[in-house]
Amino acid sequence: MAKNHFKNNFIFVFCLISLIAGFYVFNPGQVKANTVEFTEDTVLELEGLDITTYFAAGSKADSLTISGKNLSVYGVWNSIPFLLKTAAHKVLQITPSGGTADFTFSSDYVSLGRVRRWTATSSVSTNFIIGTPVANADYIVKVNGIEITGSPFNSGSGAEVNFSRTGSGVSEVYTISGPGFACMDHNVWGWAWSENSGWMSFSCRNESLEGEGLDYGIDIAEVTGDFSGYAWSETVGWISFNEDELSGCPSGACKTSVDIENGNVSGWARVLAHGEGWDGWLKMRGLSYGVAIDFDNGEFSDYAWSDAVIGWLSFNCSNEGVCATSDYKVLTSFSPAPSITNFSNTFPAPCSQSRIPTFSWETDAELPYDYEIRLCSNSDCTGPSDPLVSELMENTIFTSWGPSCAYLCNVSPYNNINFGGGTYYGQIRARDLGGPWSGWTTSSFATYNHAYPFPDFLCDGLNCEEMQIYEDVVVTLSSNSTTYDGLVSCSWTLPAIAEVVEGNPASDCELQVKFSPPPPGQREQEIDFTVTDSSSYSCSATKTVEIRFPLPEYKETPPTVWLKNLFVDFLARVANVFAGF
């Protein structure tokens, strides 16, 4: 009895342990591969952050990458908050519900732990919490430039904006604006110095770190490198960098621009309160001087020049070697978009797919990077249905693209590109992760008049690779091809053991052949076939056939013969029996 009682208890405990193990070890919802999990607050080592930022304990994702100024997080776990924070407040918290989410966070759009732009990718409802500079204030949230439902959102007493939104399933750009953010939005800030006129401020964020007060500042356009906006001097007032206020400049282009290849700044700005014999022009580059930007650290350097009132304007304390006592400089978060070169296209295998070419290019983007490619009906992609095809590829290392289809490629959206010899235009742009987009680069292509033929052939009307072919038995090889401009000719390359009984292998689309015994171990033989249409479009197919041993020969024996033999055998047996007596 005791023994049976122990046995029953053991079975119960074993089953219970097995049940628990089934839930905690083998349940796929409990286990994920390649998981990043922060068990304690961990410093985010990201270039360009001006205040220490942490991954909060408990944050989980499938993976993440850190490259320069950019953090990319992939597969934030369902219902588990992924939080970036400072010691004092939340920066950005993302919590998907019912699935996962990806996001990209760049230090270019963060000041004093306040993020004003990020990208996110999700197709499920996702909750966002953003720390704001000001409590109890309204903030506008936009996605891809369009204000979202429910905006503006009040930051409440905790100085946080909290909202949920279901994503579109592709990468989307989120921005937040409101009190304390305006001055942070300008991508140039800091101070320049003149011995004559004193300090010149390039952004209102210089006066208030939280960005309150009058909004002014300088911005550099992402694609062109052109400057716009205003700087401020207590001595001379407003200095304009707006092109529409710089007409009539002494020489050259009447604007300020940075060469995105080498960082050299050139052009003009102007003091608006000029007069009394002073024209107010501020020149950025001359024969022996010129302002420049180091894109690696965002620092301006060297001097600009203005006659009379301002004189030499220094953009960095290092110009005069005074950084130990007066650490000033003009800075920018502007980083030039990557360039696209050698953008071209070709049809590498028209027999596999002849509707849309494969595009290739070179880029100086830091890999991995993002690119967007589109196909259009005209060169500026402004046709009524443009873009006809558009695809965004994120976090990739590849520098070529082709459609995700085969042969006729008669699926949407690729079938918006029509056969017939018309001209279409491929366009591509690129960006570093979290950075600005480059301009569009274009490569035109002409479609084929029609699709290339689809080559196929049969053996005695059946699939050659599935039927039985025997030695010395005549087989009919016939074209089963599909062509789109008539059928001109076929050609066959037969194995050496094949004998043509009827037809011409160089031109006919039907042959009769038989196969002699192959060498030992070579019963599998290849047949090559090519079909050519009236446009001289040719495609080939190869099939392997197995040559079997010849069929057995059967010889019929007349019934009288076998009956006679049977009777003779019977008499012999009887004779043997009687011989024993």
VEXDREN-2710 file (C-alpha; in Angstrom, 1 decimal):
% VEXDREN-2710
k/r/px/py/pz
1/MET/0.0/0.0/0.0
2/ALA/2.8/2.5/1.0
3/LYS/4.7/1.5/-2.1
4/ASN/1.7/2.2/-4.3
5/HIS/1.1/5.5/-2.5
6/PHE/4.7/6.7/-3.1
7/LYS/4.4/5.6/-6.8
8/ASN/1.2/7.6/-7.2
9/ASN/2.7/10.7/-5.6
10/PHE/5.8/10.4/-7.7
11/ILE/3.7/10.2/-10.9
12/PHE/1.7/13.3/-9.8
13/VAL/4.8/15.3/-9.0
14/PHE/6.5/14.3/-12.3
15/CYS/3.4/15.3/-14.3
16/LEU/3.2/18.6/-12.5
17/ILE/6.9/19.4/-13.2
18/SER/6.4/18.4/-16.8
19/LEU/3.3/20.7/-17.1
20/ILE/5.3/23.6/-15.6
21/ALA/8.2/22.9/-17.8
22/GLY/5.9/23.0/-20.8
23/PHE/4.7/26.5/-19.9
24/TYR/8.1/28.0/-19.0
25/VAL/10.5/26.3/-21.3
26/PHE/8.8/25.2/-24.4
27/ASN/6.0/27.8/-24.7
28/PRO/7.2/30.0/-27.7
29/GLY/5.5/33.0/-26.2
30/GLN/8.0/32.9/-23.3
31/VAL/11.2/32.6/-25.3
32/LYS/12.8/34.9/-27.9
33/ALA/16.1/34.6/-29.7
34/ASN/18.5/37.5/-30.1
35/THR/16.9/39.5/-27.3
36/VAL/18.3/42.7/-25.8
37/GLU/17.2/43.2/-22.3
38/PHE/18.4/45.9/-19.8
39/THR/18.3/44.6/-16.3
40/GLU/19.5/48.0/-14.9
41/ASP/19.7/51.6/-16.1
42/THR/22.5/51.7/-18.8
43/VAL/24.1/54.7/-20.3
44/LEU/23.3/55.3/-24.0
45/GLU/26.6/55.9/-25.7
46/LEU/25.4/58.1/-28.6
47/GLU/27.4/60.8/-30.3
48/GLY/26.0/64.3/-29.9
49/LEU/23.9/63.9/-26.8
50/ASP/24.4/66.9/-24.5
51/ILE/23.1/65.3/-21.4
52/THR/23.5/61.7/-20.0
53/THR/20.8/59.5/-21.3
54/TYR/20.0/56.0/-20.2
55/PHE/18.3/52.8/-21.4
56/ALA/15.8/52.2/-18.5
57/ALA/15.9/48.9/-16.7
58/GLY/13.2/46.5/-18.0
59/SER/13.4/47.7/-21.6
60/LYS/13.4/44.8/-24.1
61/ALA/13.7/44.4/-27.8
62/ASP/14.8/41.8/-30.4
63/SER/17.9/43.8/-31.3
64/LEU/19.4/47.3/-31.6
65/THR/22.2/49.1/-33.4
66/ILE/24.2/52.2/-32.5
67/SER/25.9/54.1/-35.3
68/GLY/27.4/57.5/-34.7
69/LYS/24.4/59.8/-33.8
70/ASN/21.8/57.2/-34.5
71/LEU/20.1/54.5/-32.3
72/SER/17.9/52.0/-34.1
73/VAL/15.8/49.6/-32.0
74/TYR/14.0/46.6/-33.6
75/GLY/11.2/44.5/-32.2
76/VAL/10.2/46.4/-29.0
77/TRP/8.3/43.7/-27.1
78/ASN/4.6/43.6/-26.9
79/SER/3.2/45.4/-23.9
80/ILE/6.7/46.0/-22.4
81/PRO/7.8/49.7/-22.3
82/PHE/11.1/50.6/-23.9
83/LEU/12.3/53.8/-22.2
84/LEU/15.0/56.3/-22.8
85/LYS/15.5/58.7/-20.0
86/THR/17.7/61.2/-18.2
87/ALA/18.3/61.2/-14.5
88/ALA/15.5/63.7/-14.1
89/HIS/12.8/62.8/-16.7
90/LYS/11.6/60.6/-19.5
91/VAL/12.9/61.3/-23.0
92/LEU/11.0/58.8/-25.1
93/GLN/9.0/55.7/-24.1
94/ILE/7.4/53.3/-26.6
95/THR/5.0/50.5/-25.8
96/PRO/3.4/48.5/-28.6
97/SER/0.2/46.6/-27.9
98/GLY/-0.6/43.4/-29.8
99/GLY/2.7/43.2/-31.7
100/THR/6.1/44.8/-31.9
101/ALA/7.5/48.1/-33.0
102/ASP/10.8/49.5/-34.3
103/PHE/12.1/53.0/-33.8
104/THR/15.1/55.2/-34.7
105/PHE/16.4/57.9/-32.4
106/SER/18.9/60.5/-33.5
107/SER/20.9/62.9/-31.3
108/ASP/20.5/65.5/-34.0
109/TYR/16.9/66.0/-32.8
110/VAL/17.5/65.9/-29.0
111/SER/18.5/68.9/-26.8
112/LEU/18.9/68.6/-23.1
113/GLY/17.1/65.3/-23.0
114/ARG/14.1/66.6/-25.0
115/VAL/13.4/64.7/-28.2
116/ARG/11.5/66.6/-30.9
117/ARG/11.7/64.1/-33.8
118/TRP/12.0/60.3/-34.2
119/THR/10.8/57.6/-36.6
120/ALA/8.7/54.5/-35.7
121/THR/7.5/51.5/-37.6
122/SER/4.5/49.4/-36.4
123/SER/1.2/48.1/-37.5
124/VAL/-0.3/47.8/-34.1
125/SER/-1.5/50.4/-31.5
126/THR/1.6/51.9/-29.9
127/ASN/1.8/54.2/-26.9
128/PHE/4.2/57.1/-26.8
129/ILE/5.3/59.1/-23.8
130/ILE/7.6/62.2/-24.5
131/GLY/9.1/64.4/-21.8
132/THR/8.5/68.1/-22.5
133/PRO/10.3/71.3/-21.4
134/VAL/7.2/72.8/-19.9
135/ALA/4.4/71.4/-17.7
136/ASN/0.7/72.0/-18.3
137/ALA/1.3/73.2/-21.9
138/ASP/-0.2/72.1/-25.2
139/TYR/2.1/70.3/-27.7
140/ILE/1.4/69.5/-31.3
141/VAL/2.3/66.0/-32.6
142/LYS/2.6/65.3/-36.3
143/VAL/3.3/62.2/-38.4
144/ASN/4.9/62.8/-41.7
145/GLY/4.1/66.4/-41.4
146/ILE/0.3/65.9/-40.7
147/GLU/-1.1/66.6/-37.2
148/ILE/-2.5/63.5/-35.7
149/THR/-6.0/62.9/-34.2
150/GLY/-6.2/64.3/-30.6
151/SER/-3.4/66.8/-31.0
152/PRO/-2.5/69.1/-29.3
153/PHE/-1.8/67.1/-26.2
154/ASN/-1.4/68.8/-22.7
155/SER/1.7/67.9/-20.9
156/GLY/0.1/68.0/-17.4
157/SER/1.8/68.5/-14.2
158/GLY/4.4/65.8/-15.0
159/ALA/5.6/67.6/-18.2
160/GLU/4.9/64.5/-20.3
161/VAL/2.8/64.1/-23.5
162/ASN/1.1/60.7/-23.6
163/PHE/-0.8/59.4/-26.7
164/SER/-1.4/56.1/-28.6
165/ARG/-1.6/55.6/-32.3
166/THR/-1.8/52.7/-34.7
167/GLY/1.1/52.8/-37.2
168/SER/0.8/52.2/-41.0
169/GLY/3.3/49.3/-41.0
170/VAL/6.0/51.4/-42.7
171/SER/8.5/53.9/-41.3
172/GLU/6.9/57.2/-40.2
173/VAL/8.4/60.4/-38.9
174/TYR/7.0/61.8/-35.6
175/THR/7.6/65.4/-34.5
176/ILE/6.5/67.3/-31.5
177/SER/6.4/71.1/-31.1
178/GLY/5.3/73.6/-28.5
179/PRO/6.6/75.7/-25.6
180/GLY/10.3/75.2/-25.1
181/PHE/10.8/73.3/-28.4
182/ALA/10.8/76.2/-30.9
183/CYS/14.4/77.3/-30.3
184/MET/15.5/73.7/-30.2
185/ASP/14.3/73.2/-33.7
186/HIS/16.9/75.4/-35.3
187/ASN/19.9/73.4/-36.5
188/VAL/22.4/76.2/-36.0
189/TRP/23.2/77.8/-32.6
190/GLY/26.0/79.2/-30.5
191/TRP/28.0/82.5/-30.5
192/ALA/30.4/84.3/-32.8
193/TRP/32.6/87.2/-31.6
194/SER/33.7/90.6/-33.1
195/GLU/36.2/92.9/-31.4
196/ASN/34.1/95.8/-32.8
197/SER/30.5/94.8/-32.2
198/GLY/30.7/92.0/-29.5
199/TRP/28.7/88.9/-29.4
200/MET/26.4/87.6/-32.2
201/SER/23.9/84.9/-31.2
202/PHE/22.8/82.4/-33.8
203/SER/19.7/81.0/-31.9
204/CYS/17.4/81.9/-29.1
205/ARG/18.4/78.8/-27.3
206/ASN/21.6/80.7/-26.3
207/GLU/19.5/83.0/-24.1
208/SER/17.4/80.3/-22.5
209/LEU/18.4/76.6/-22.4
210/GLU/14.7/75.7/-22.3
211/GLY/14.1/77.8/-25.4
212/GLU/11.6/80.3/-24.0
213/GLY/11.2/83.8/-25.3
214/LEU/11.4/85.2/-28.8
215/ASP/11.9/82.5/-31.4
216/TYR/14.8/83.2/-33.8
217/GLY/17.7/81.3/-35.2
218/ILE/19.6/80.0/-38.3
219/ASP/18.8/76.9/-40.2
220/ILE/20.7/75.0/-42.9
221/ALA/18.4/73.3/-45.5
222/GLU/18.9/69.5/-45.5
223/VAL/19.3/69.0/-49.3
224/THR/20.7/72.3/-50.6
225/GLY/22.9/73.5/-47.7
226/ASP/21.4/77.0/-48.0
227/PHE/21.1/79.1/-44.8
228/SER/18.0/80.9/-43.7
229/GLY/16.8/82.8/-40.6
230/TYR/18.2/85.5/-38.4
231/ALA/21.1/86.0/-36.0
232/TRP/21.0/88.7/-33.3
233/SER/23.5/91.2/-32.0
234/GLU/22.9/93.7/-29.1
235/THR/25.1/96.2/-31.1
236/VAL/23.8/96.0/-34.7
237/GLY/20.5/94.2/-34.3
238/TRP/19.1/91.6/-36.6
239/ILE/21.4/89.9/-39.2
240/SER/19.5/88.2/-42.0
241/PHE/20.5/85.0/-43.8
242/ASN/17.2/84.9/-45.8
243/GLU/17.9/84.9/-49.6
244/ASP/14.9/87.1/-50.3
245/GLU/16.5/89.9/-48.2
246/LEU/19.9/89.6/-49.7
247/SER/19.3/90.7/-53.3
248/GLY/21.8/93.2/-54.7
249/CYS/24.8/91.7/-52.8
250/PRO/28.2/92.9/-54.0
251/SER/29.1/89.8/-55.9
252/GLY/28.3/86.1/-56.5
253/ALA/25.2/84.3/-55.2
254/CYS/23.2/86.5/-52.9
255/LYS/22.7/83.9/-50.1
256/THR/24.8/81.9/-47.7
257/SER/25.4/78.2/-48.5
258/VAL/27.7/75.4/-47.3
259/ASP/29.4/73.1/-49.8
260/ILE/28.2/69.7/-48.7
261/GLU/31.3/68.1/-50.1
262/ASN/34.0/70.0/-48.2
263/GLY/32.1/72.1/-45.6
264/ASN/33.2/75.5/-47.0
265/VAL/30.6/78.3/-46.3
266/SER/30.3/81.1/-48.8
267/GLY/28.0/83.9/-49.7
268/TRP/26.5/86.8/-47.8
269/ALA/24.4/87.9/-44.8
270/ARG/23.2/91.4/-44.1
271/VAL/22.6/93.6/-41.0
272/LEU/19.0/94.9/-41.5
273/ALA/19.7/98.1/-39.6
274/HIS/22.5/99.2/-42.0
275/GLY/22.8/102.8/-43.0
276/GLU/24.7/106.1/-42.6
277/GLY/27.3/105.0/-45.2
278/TRP/27.5/101.4/-44.1
279/ASP/25.9/98.8/-46.4
280/GLY/25.7/96.1/-43.7
281/TRP/27.1/93.2/-45.8
282/LEU/28.8/90.3/-44.0
283/LYS/30.9/88.2/-46.4
284/MET/31.5/84.5/-45.5
285/ARG/34.5/83.8/-47.7
286/GLY/37.3/85.7/-49.4
287/LEU/40.7/85.0/-50.9
288/SER/42.5/84.5/-47.6
289/TYR/39.7/83.7/-45.2
290/GLY/36.4/81.7/-45.1
291/VAL/34.0/80.1/-42.6
292/ALA/33.9/76.3/-42.7
293/ILE/32.0/73.5/-41.0
294/ASP/33.5/70.3/-39.7
295/PHE/30.6/67.9/-40.3
296/ASP/32.2/65.3/-37.9
297/ASN/31.7/67.5/-34.8
298/GLY/29.3/70.2/-36.1
299/GLU/31.7/73.1/-35.3
300/PHE/32.1/76.2/-37.4
301/SER/35.6/77.7/-37.8
302/ASP/37.5/80.7/-39.2
303/TYR/36.2/84.2/-39.9
304/ALA/33.6/86.3/-41.8
305/TRP/34.3/89.9/-42.8
306/SER/32.2/93.1/-42.8
307/ASP/33.5/96.7/-43.4
308/ALA/33.4/99.2/-40.7
309/VAL/31.0/98.3/-37.9
310/ILE/31.6/94.5/-37.4
311/GLY/35.0/93.9/-39.0
312/TRP/36.3/90.4/-38.4
313/LEU/33.7/88.0/-37.0
314/SER/35.2/84.9/-35.4
315/PHE/33.1/81.7/-35.4
316/ASN/35.2/79.7/-33.0
317/CYS/37.4/80.5/-30.0
318/SER/40.1/78.3/-31.5
319/ASN/40.7/80.9/-34.2
320/GLU/42.2/83.2/-31.5
321/GLY/43.4/80.5/-29.1
322/VAL/41.2/81.7/-26.3
323/CYS/39.1/78.7/-25.6
324/ALA/40.5/78.2/-22.1
325/THR/39.1/81.6/-21.0
326/SER/36.2/82.1/-23.5
327/ASP/34.9/78.9/-24.9
328/TYR/32.6/80.1/-27.7
329/LYS/31.7/78.7/-31.1
330/VAL/28.9/78.4/-33.6
331/LEU/27.6/74.8/-33.9
332/THR/25.2/72.9/-36.1
333/SER/23.4/69.6/-36.1
334/PHE/23.2/69.7/-39.9
335/SER/24.8/66.7/-41.6
336/PRO/24.8/66.5/-45.4
337/ALA/22.7/63.8/-46.9
338/PRO/24.6/61.0/-48.6
339/SER/25.1/61.2/-52.3
340/ILE/24.0/58.7/-55.0
341/THR/26.3/58.2/-57.9
342/ASN/26.5/55.9/-60.9
343/PHE/22.8/55.2/-60.8
344/SER/22.0/52.9/-63.7
345/ASN/19.8/50.1/-64.8
346/THR/19.9/47.0/-66.9
347/PHE/17.9/43.8/-67.7
348/PRO/20.3/41.2/-66.5
349/ALA/18.1/38.2/-67.2
350/PRO/15.1/39.1/-69.4
351/CYS/14.1/35.5/-69.8
352/SER/13.5/35.5/-66.1
353/GLN/11.8/38.9/-65.9
354/SER/11.6/41.4/-68.7
355/ARG/9.1/44.1/-67.5
356/ILE/11.3/46.1/-65.0
357/PRO/15.1/46.5/-65.0
358/THR/17.4/46.0/-62.1
359/PHE/18.9/49.3/-60.7
360/SER/22.3/49.7/-59.1
361/TRP/24.2/52.7/-57.7
362/GLU/27.0/53.8/-55.4
363/THR/26.6/55.8/-52.2
364/ASP/28.8/57.4/-49.6
365/ALA/26.2/56.7/-46.9
366/GLU/27.3/55.1/-43.7
367/LEU/26.1/51.5/-43.9
368/PRO/23.6/50.4/-43.0
369/TYR/21.4/53.1/-44.5
370/ASP/17.9/53.8/-45.9
371/TYR/16.9/54.3/-49.5
372/GLU/13.7/54.9/-51.3
373/ILE/13.2/54.0/-55.0
374/ARG/10.3/54.9/-57.2
375/LEU/9.4/54.4/-60.9
376/CYS/7.6/57.3/-62.7
377/SER/6.0/58.2/-66.0
378/ASN/8.1/61.4/-66.4
379/SER/11.4/62.7/-65.3
380/ASP/10.2/64.8/-62.4
381/CYS/7.7/62.2/-61.2
382/THR/4.7/64.5/-61.5
383/GLY/2.5/62.3/-63.8
384/PRO/-1.1/61.8/-62.7
385/SER/-0.5/58.3/-61.4
386/ASP/3.1/58.9/-60.2
387/PRO/4.9/57.2/-58.6
388/LEU/3.8/54.1/-60.4
389/VAL/6.0/52.0/-58.1
390/SER/7.5/53.1/-54.8
391/GLU/9.5/51.1/-52.2
392/LEU/11.3/52.1/-49.0
393/MET/14.2/50.0/-47.9
394/GLU/15.4/50.6/-44.3
395/ASN/18.5/49.6/-42.5
396/THR/20.1/47.9/-45.5
397/ILE/23.6/47.4/-46.9
398/PHE/22.5/46.7/-50.4
399/THR/23.1/49.1/-53.4
400/SER/20.9/47.4/-56.0
401/TRP/17.2/46.8/-56.4
402/GLY/14.9/44.7/-58.6
403/PRO/11.2/44.0/-58.4
404/SER/9.9/41.2/-56.2
405/CYS/8.3/39.2/-59.1
406/ALA/9.3/36.9/-62.0
407/TYR/8.8/36.4/-65.7
408/LEU/5.8/38.5/-66.8
409/CYS/5.7/40.3/-63.4
410/ASN/2.0/40.9/-64.0
411/VAL/1.3/41.8/-60.4
412/SER/0.5/45.1/-58.7
413/PRO/2.1/47.6/-58.5
414/TYR/4.7/46.4/-61.1
415/ASN/2.2/46.0/-63.8
416/ASN/1.8/49.8/-63.8
417/ILE/4.9/49.6/-66.0
418/ASN/3.7/48.5/-69.5
419/PHE/5.5/46.7/-72.3
420/GLY/5.6/48.5/-75.6
421/GLY/8.9/50.3/-75.8
422/GLY/7.9/53.3/-73.7
423/THR/10.2/55.4/-71.6
424/TYR/10.0/55.4/-67.8
425/TYR/12.2/56.9/-65.1
426/GLY/13.7/55.3/-62.0
427/GLN/14.5/57.7/-59.1
428/ILE/16.3/57.0/-55.9
429/ARG/17.2/59.0/-52.7
430/ALA/19.2/57.9/-49.6
431/ARG/19.7/58.9/-46.0
432/ASP/21.9/57.9/-43.1
433/LEU/19.9/56.2/-40.4
434/GLY/17.8/59.0/-38.8
435/GLY/19.4/61.7/-41.1
436/PRO/18.0/63.9/-43.9
437/TRP/17.1/62.6/-47.3
438/SER/19.3/63.3/-50.3
439/GLY/17.8/64.7/-53.4
440/TRP/16.3/62.4/-56.1
441/THR/18.7/60.9/-58.7
442/THR/17.2/59.8/-61.9
443/SER/17.9/57.0/-64.5
444/SER/15.6/56.5/-67.5
445/PHE/14.8/53.1/-69.1
446/ALA/12.8/51.9/-72.1
447/THR/10.7/48.8/-71.8
448/TYR/10.8/45.9/-74.2
449/ASN/8.2/45.7/-76.9
450/HIS/6.7/42.6/-75.3
451/ALA/7.8/39.9/-72.8
452/TYR/10.5/37.5/-73.7
453/PRO/9.3/34.0/-74.6
454/PHE/8.8/31.3/-72.0
455/PRO/10.7/28.2/-73.3
456/ASP/9.3/24.7/-72.6
457/PHE/9.2/21.4/-74.4
458/LEU/7.5/18.0/-74.0
459/CYS/8.4/14.3/-74.6
460/ASP/5.6/12.4/-76.3
461/GLY/3.3/15.2/-75.0
462/LEU/4.3/14.7/-71.4
463/ASN/6.8/16.3/-69.0
464/CYS/10.2/14.9/-70.1
465/GLU/11.5/14.7/-66.5
466/GLU/8.5/12.5/-65.4
467/MET/8.0/10.1/-68.3
468/GLN/9.9/6.9/-69.1
469/ILE/12.2/7.0/-72.1
470/TYR/13.7/3.7/-73.2
471/GLU/16.7/2.8/-75.3
472/ASP/16.1/2.5/-79.1
473/VAL/12.4/3.7/-78.8
474/VAL/11.4/6.7/-80.9
475/VAL/10.4/9.8/-78.8
476/THR/8.7/13.0/-80.1
477/LEU/10.2/16.2/-78.7
478/SER/7.9/19.2/-79.2
479/SER/7.9/22.8/-78.2
480/ASN/5.4/23.8/-75.5
481/SER/6.7/27.4/-75.3
482/THR/4.7/30.7/-74.8
483/THR/5.7/33.6/-77.1
484/TYR/4.3/37.1/-77.4
485/ASP/5.4/38.0/-81.0
486/GLY/5.0/34.8/-83.0
487/LEU/7.3/31.8/-83.2
488/VAL/10.1/31.8/-85.6
489/SER/12.3/28.9/-84.8
490/CYS/13.5/26.4/-82.3
491/SER/16.9/24.8/-81.8
492/TRP/18.0/21.7/-79.9
493/THR/21.2/20.5/-78.5
494/LEU/20.9/16.8/-78.0
495/PRO/23.2/14.3/-76.2
496/ALA/25.7/12.3/-78.3
497/ILE/23.6/9.1/-77.8
498/ALA/20.6/10.7/-79.5
499/GLU/19.8/9.8/-83.1
500/VAL/17.4/12.2/-85.0
501/VAL/14.9/10.1/-86.8
502/GLU/12.9/13.1/-88.3
503/GLY/13.3/16.9/-88.2
504/ASN/16.1/19.4/-88.1
505/PRO/17.6/20.2/-84.6
506/ALA/18.8/23.6/-85.9
507/SER/15.3/25.0/-86.7
508/ASP/12.4/22.7/-86.2
509/CYS/10.2/22.9/-83.1
510/GLU/9.3/19.2/-83.3
511/LEU/11.8/16.3/-83.6
512/GLN/11.6/12.5/-83.5
513/VAL/14.6/10.9/-81.8
514/LYS/15.7/7.7/-80.2
515/PHE/18.5/7.1/-77.8
516/SER/21.2/4.4/-78.0
517/PRO/22.5/2.7/-74.8
518/PRO/24.5/5.3/-72.8
519/PRO/27.9/4.7/-71.2
520/PRO/27.8/3.1/-67.8
521/GLY/26.7/5.4/-65.1
522/GLN/25.4/8.0/-67.5
523/ARG/21.8/7.2/-67.9
524/GLU/20.8/10.8/-67.1
525/GLN/21.2/12.9/-70.2
526/GLU/20.5/16.7/-70.8
527/ILE/18.5/18.2/-73.6
528/ASP/19.0/21.9/-74.3
529/PHE/16.2/23.8/-76.1
530/THR/16.0/27.4/-77.4
531/VAL/13.0/29.2/-78.8
532/THR/13.2/32.5/-80.8
533/ASP/10.3/34.8/-81.6
534/SER/9.9/37.2/-84.6
535/SER/11.5/40.0/-82.6
536/SER/14.7/37.8/-82.2
537/TYR/14.0/37.5/-78.5
538/SER/15.5/34.1/-77.5
539/CYS/15.2/32.0/-74.3
540/SER/16.5/28.6/-73.4
541/ALA/15.5/25.7/-71.2
542/THR/17.4/22.5/-70.2
543/LYS/15.8/19.3/-69.0
544/THR/17.4/16.1/-67.7
545/VAL/15.9/12.8/-69.0
546/GLU/16.7/9.3/-67.8
547/ILE/17.4/6.7/-70.5
548/ARG/16.1/3.3/-69.3
549/PHE/17.1/-0.2/-70.2
550/PRO/15.2/-1.6/-73.3
551/LEU/11.8/-3.2/-72.7
552/PRO/12.0/-7.1/-72.2
553/GLU/11.2/-9.2/-75.3
554/TYR/8.3/-11.7/-74.9
555/LYS/8.1/-14.9/-77.1
556/GLU/4.8/-16.6/-77.4
557/THR/4.7/-20.5/-77.3
558/PRO/1.8/-22.3/-79.0
559/PRO/-0.4/-24.3/-76.6
560/THR/0.2/-27.7/-78.4
561/VAL/3.9/-27.5/-77.8
562/TRP/3.7/-27.1/-74.1
563/LEU/1.0/-29.7/-73.8
564/LYS/3.1/-32.2/-75.8
565/ASN/6.1/-31.5/-73.5
566/LEU/3.9/-32.0/-70.5
567/PHE/2.6/-35.4/-71.8
568/VAL/6.1/-36.6/-72.5
569/ASP/7.3/-35.7/-69.0
570/PHE/4.3/-37.5/-67.6
571/LEU/5.0/-40.8/-69.5
572/ALA/8.6/-40.7/-68.4
573/ARG/7.6/-40.5/-64.7
574/VAL/5.2/-43.4/-65.1
575/ALA/7.9/-45.5/-66.7
576/ASN/10.2/-44.8/-63.8
577/VAL/7.5/-46.0/-61.4
578/PHE/7.0/-49.3/-63.1
579/ALA/10.7/-49.9/-63.5
580/GLY/11.0/-50.2/-59.8
581/PHE/8.8/-53.4/-59.6
END
